[in-house]
């Protein structure tokens, strides 16, 4: 009888161990994307699967008093096996006008914009001071898909024509001709030629935004490639009717030009909002020089960054080349609007978001909206299911 009880006890603890292992894998290992990107699994950079997504660090900007956002972001990162580093947000009242570049008579910036600008400058300062090769910068209300690592493996491949060589994308096509290149047509570079899984020569990878344009011959940046890398049949892309920043927004241009469930990677043009963007060491130095030291600041950081990526600060005759900024539609990160949905800077979604309903534009298997289910072992739900 004693032996039977001992055997039963061993079996019981064995079962508990298996359950814990399964639960752990559910929390940390999100399923891979089952679409055209899966064909690239052997070619996609494996570094993207680490805890910092192939960057050296992930910074999250957070005002110390917003403990609610810190708690939510801590849990979201843990549930998707990400390691984040906190960067203190800066209240606008703590930013004296004298620290902003320019003469006193030129400084007419809103308090909220001063706050955002200084916080992002501080992160750039840290990246340079610690000589980080690259870093991802997130705002503390960002949200992403549980399948983010698989998504970024595909994005890394799609970005390489723009980032392996500054002239490579430009030579793929005539400068006045828009060309759509399927991701499966991108040749694999020698692994030893990659200093980063996202390519060797880039300044900004704009991964989370609330709007961007496709470059055309008549829109900035006019000196960049018109190449677009397409990722078809991506099940992480919502149905076209859901591709809006808020319920009353205009139909997304992506849905007019491409079949449903298509994601497109292209040079940044008119991009706004900085939910998530990565900078290289060279990009951080350029940005800190331009906007921490040299340039008069008159508007929000995201608008300034968008103009910089569009080449607005490159003067004719200067030796400086246009920045290499690559983005993606739909974005891989978006604002999460919780109940109340108040931003520290502006009204959510231009004031059009339903404050009684939680939502995240463009993200199907939202980490934020599935947080309770992931913690308790429930089934993940799609917030933008196909009909």
C-alpha positions, 0 to 999 in steps of 0.5 A: 500500500505504501508503494502504491501511494508513493507511485501515485504521488510520483505520478501526480507530481509528474502530471503537475510538472507537465502542466507547468511546462505546457503553460510556460510554453504557451506564455513564452512561445507564440505560434509561428505565422502560417503564411508565405513567411513560413517559407522563409523560416530557413532564411529569416534571421534567427537573432530576431527571436531573442528577447530583444527582437534582434536589437541590442536593447528595447527601451520603454518610455514611461512617466513614473506616475503612470504605474498602470502603464508600467504594470501592463507593459511589464506583463505584456513583455513577460508574456511574449518573452521580451526583455525591456529597459525602462526610460523615464518620461519627462514632465513638460514642466521639467524642461526649461526653454533654455535647453531647447535648441534655437533662440528664445524668440523661436521657441513656441512648443507645447508643454506636451511636445517638450515632454515627448521630445526630451524623453526621446532625446534622453533615450538617444543619449543613452544609446550613444553613451553605451555605444549600442549597435541598435535599440527599439524605442516603445511608448508605454501604451504600445501593443503588439501581436502575440506572433510578433517575433515571427512577424519581425522575422518576415519584416527583417527579410523584407527590409534588407533590399533597403538596408543592406546597401544604400543604393541596392533598392534604388537600382532595383527599379527606375526612380520614376517607376513603382515596383512591387517585389514579392518577399519570396523573390528577395535573394538571401544575403551571405549571413556573414555580411549582416551586421544586424538581422535587419541589414547593415545600413539603416537609420530608423525602422518605423515599426509602430505608427498611426499613419504613413504613405507609400512613396510616389514620384510626387511625394517625399522622400523624392530621392528614395526608392519606389520599391515596395516589398509585399508579403501576401496572405499574412493572417496577422493582417486584419480584414480590409474593413478593420484597417482604420486608425479609428472608426471614422478614419478614411479607408486605409490606402493599403486596402485600395491598392493590395489584396486582403491580408497583404503587408507591405514594407517600404521607405517611410513617407509622411509617417506619424506617431512613434509607438515603436521605432528602432534606431541604429547607432548611426541613426541615433547620432544623426538624430541627437545632433539634428534635434538635440543640438542643432535644430529649432523644435516647433512641433511634436517629436513624431512630426519632426522625425517624419519630416527628417525621414522624408529628407526635409532637413537635407539641404541641396549642396550638402554632403549629407545623404538622406536618412534610410528610414523603412516602415511597414503597413499595417504597422506591427505595433499600435496604440492600445486604447483601454477604457477611458483611453486618455493619452498623456499628450492628445485625445485618443484616435483624434478623439474618435475612439470609443472610450467604453471599449478597449481596442488596438488598431491593426493588431489581431492577437493583441497581447493587451486584450489577451493578457488575462487569458494568457495568464490564466491559460485561456484561449487567445481571441482575435479582436479583428476576426474575418467574417 
